[in-house]
Each structure stands twice: as C-alpha cells, then as structure tokens.
Amino acid sequence: GNTTYYSYDIFDTCLVRACGNPLCVFDIMANRILPDKNIACKMDFAQERINGELRARSKYVNSINEEITLEQIYSCCDFSIWTNWSNKKIQDLELYVESEMLLPVYSMQKDILKHRAEGAKIIFISDMYLDDTFIRAILVKYGMFQDGDLLFVSSNYGLCKSTGNLYRHVKDKLSIDHKRWIHCGDNFYSDVFIPKRLGIKACCVKHTYTYY
C-alpha cells in the first residue's frame, strides 16, 4: 500500500514530566511515603529504587531479552529499612506519581493530528519499563492515541529501539516499506541514528524546558 507511517517516541517527545528529570519521580514518592523522615532517608529511599533498576537490568537483560518490566525492578528492591509499605504498594504509587507528572507536548499533539488527518498511520514506539496499558491510558487521556493507532513498548516485547530490534519487529509485523516510514524522537542514538541505519527517515525532536 502507499500508506505513510509516522512513528513517535513517547517520553520527552510526546509526553514530558512536570518534575523534569524522571528521577524526581522517586523523590516525590519518598516525600509521600516518608513525610517525617530526614532528607538523607528520603535520598536513600530514592537511591534504592535506582539501584533496584540497575540490579534488575543486570539480572534480566540478556541476548534474548533486551528490556525489563516494572515488576522485575520491584522484585530487586528492598525498602524495608525505611518503610513497612509493601513493594506492590510502592510500585502502585510510582504509577500514580508518573500519571500525575506526565503532560502532553502540544506541538507534538498538533503534529500527530495533522498527519492522522492526512491519512497517515500513527505508531508510538518506546524503550520503557512501564507497560503498554499504562502508557496507552496516558496517551488516550491527552487525545494523542486514537482507535487505529498502534503502540509498541520495549517492556512488552523484550526488544529495544536502541538495538534496532524493536524497529525490525514493527516493520515485520506491519510489513512497512522503509521509504514510507518517518520516525520522530528526542534521543539522537535510538531515535535518529538507529532508524536511519535501518533505512527509516528520522527527525530529531528537541523541546526547550523552562527551568522550574
């Protein structure tokens, strides 16, 4: 067919976090779970979530599986020094804080609407440990994802954009002609260099942040 395909990275391209750096999500969680503890405790708590992710990557990422899930991260975390909250409850709070913090980029929203109106097929592709159900709900909330759009998240497939394998999977699944595929994203390596190497047109998206 002669359909044009537009694919979009999600985090820092279509959605940005009100708190800026994704690591700030863990600081916000620490403040909510440990309101009466000192700053050192809160920092240690946030660091444990960071370390849990590093442990999960070294444990679960291999030649067959390129990505981890949020469940795997939490299976490698131990918060019991600071709180009696269960890991499941802390994981649920992380999703809640993420959904509070994530905001749409209106210029991208306009871009997507324009291409969709022109008859292009819209695809979202993300290297992310959060699952597709959670991410889709956020995109739907801001009118970015509509019926007929497609979403591919690395944690659901165990394949990443950064290796090129998630792009290859999308191409095979949809039988896309590379020449009719344009990908937009903020990461020069995984959103521009890798797709271009695969023959996909790519454009780098950069948003300027206000300092606050």
C-alpha positions in Angstrom: 0.0 0.0 0.0 1.0 3.6 -0.2 0.2 4.5 3.4 2.7 6.8 5.1 3.7 5.7 8.6 4.6 8.2 11.3 6.1 6.8 14.4 6.8 8.7 17.6 9.0 8.2 20.6 6.9 8.9 23.8 8.9 10.1 26.8 10.5 13.5 26.3 8.9 13.6 22.8 5.1 13.4 23.1 5.0 13.4 26.9 7.2 15.3 29.4 7.3 15.1 33.1 6.2 18.2 35.0 9.0 17.4 37.5 11.6 17.5 34.8 14.1 14.6 35.3 12.4 11.2 35.6 14.5 10.5 38.8 12.5 13.3 40.5 9.5 10.9 40.5 11.4 8.8 43.1 12.0 11.9 45.2 8.3 12.7 45.1 7.5 9.1 46.2 10.0 9.3 49.1 8.3 12.5 50.3 4.9 10.9 50.3 6.0 7.6 51.9 8.4 9.1 54.4 6.9 12.6 55.2 8.5 12.7 58.7 11.9 11.3 57.8 15.0 13.5 57.2 16.3 14.3 53.7 19.1 11.6 54.0 16.5 8.9 54.5 14.4 10.1 51.5 17.5 10.2 49.3 18.5 6.7 50.4 14.9 5.5 49.6 15.0 7.1 46.1 18.5 5.6 45.6 17.2 2.1 46.4 14.7 2.4 43.5 17.5 3.5 41.2 19.7 0.6 42.4 16.8 -1.8 42.0 16.5 -0.9 38.4 20.3 -1.4 37.9 20.1 -4.8 39.6 17.1 -5.8 37.5 18.9 -4.9 34.3 22.0 -7.0 35.2 19.7 -9.9 36.3 17.1 -10.0 33.5 18.7 -8.3 30.4 20.4 -10.8 28.1 20.9 -11.6 24.4 17.3 -12.8 24.2 15.6 -10.2 26.4 16.7 -6.6 25.9 14.3 -4.9 28.4 13.0 -5.2 31.9 9.5 -4.6 33.4 8.5 -2.5 36.4 7.6 -5.8 38.2 11.2 -7.0 37.7 12.6 -3.7 39.0 10.5 -4.0 42.2 11.5 -7.7 42.7 15.0 -6.3 43.0 14.2 -3.5 45.5 14.2 -3.7 49.3 12.6 -0.7 51.1 12.1 -2.4 54.4 14.7 -0.3 56.2 12.6 2.8 55.7 9.0 1.8 55.5 6.6 -1.1 56.1 4.8 -0.3 52.8 4.8 -3.4 50.6 6.7 -3.3 47.3 3.4 -3.7 45.5 2.0 -0.6 47.2 5.2 1.4 46.4 5.0 0.2 42.8 1.4 1.4 42.5 2.4 4.8 43.9 5.1 5.1 41.3 2.5 4.6 38.6 0.2 7.1 40.3 3.0 9.8 40.5 4.0 9.1 36.9 0.5 9.7 35.8 0.3 12.9 37.8 3.6 14.2 36.4 3.2 13.3 32.7 2.0 16.1 30.5 1.5 16.3 26.7 3.6 18.3 24.4 1.1 20.4 22.4 3.3 20.9 19.3 3.6 17.1 19.0 -0.2 16.7 19.6 -0.8 19.0 16.7 1.8 17.2 14.5 0.1 13.8 15.2 -3.4 15.2 14.5 -2.2 16.8 11.2 -0.6 13.5 10.0 -3.6 11.5 11.1 -6.0 13.8 9.2 -3.8 13.4 6.1 -4.4 9.6 6.3 -1.1 8.5 7.8 -0.8 5.6 10.1 0.3 6.7 13.6 2.6 4.4 15.7 4.1 5.1 19.1 7.4 3.3 19.9 9.1 3.5 23.3 12.0 2.0 25.1 10.4 1.9 28.6 10.0 -0.5 31.6 6.4 0.8 32.1 3.9 -1.4 30.2 1.8 -0.5 27.2 -1.5 -0.5 29.2 -0.3 2.3 31.4 1.3 4.3 28.6 -1.7 3.9 26.3 -4.0 5.3 29.0 -1.9 8.4 29.4 -1.7 9.0 25.6 -5.5 8.5 25.4 -6.1 10.9 28.2 -4.4 13.7 26.2 -6.0 12.8 22.9 -2.8 11.6 21.4 -3.7 8.0 20.9 -6.9 7.1 19.0 -8.5 4.0 17.7 -6.4 2.6 14.9 -3.1 3.9 16.3 -0.5 1.3 17.3 1.8 1.2 20.4 5.0 -0.8 20.8 6.7 -0.7 24.2 10.1 -2.5 24.7 9.0 -4.0 28.1 6.1 -5.8 26.3 8.3 -7.3 23.6 11.7 -7.6 25.3 13.1 -5.7 22.3 14.6 -2.2 22.2 14.8 0.7 19.7 18.4 1.2 20.8 19.4 -2.2 19.3 17.2 -1.7 16.2 15.2 -4.8 17.1 12.0 -3.1 18.1 12.0 -1.2 14.8 12.6 -4.5 13.0 9.7 -6.1 14.8 7.4 -3.2 13.9 8.5 -3.4 10.3 7.9 -7.2 10.1 4.6 -7.0 11.9 3.2 -4.2 9.7 5.1 -5.0 6.5 6.1 -1.4 6.3 8.2 -0.1 3.3 11.1 1.8 5.0 10.7 4.6 2.4 7.2 5.4 3.7 8.2 5.4 7.4 9.2 8.6 9.3 10.2 8.3 12.9 10.3 11.3 15.4 12.1 11.3 18.7 14.4 13.1 21.1 17.2 10.6 21.6 19.9 11.1 18.9 21.1 7.5 19.1 17.9 5.4 19.4 15.5 7.8 17.6 17.7 9.1 14.7 21.0 7.2 14.2 19.5 3.7 14.6 16.4 4.2 12.4 18.4 5.9 9.7 20.8 3.0 9.7 17.7 0.8 9.0 16.6 3.0 6.1 13.9 4.7 8.1 13.6 8.5 7.7 14.1 10.1 11.1 13.8 13.5 12.6 15.2 14.7 15.9 12.7 16.4 18.2 14.0 18.8 20.9 11.9 20.6 23.4 13.2 23.5 25.4 12.4 23.3 29.1 11.7 26.1 31.4 14.0 25.9 34.4 11.4 25.4 37.1 
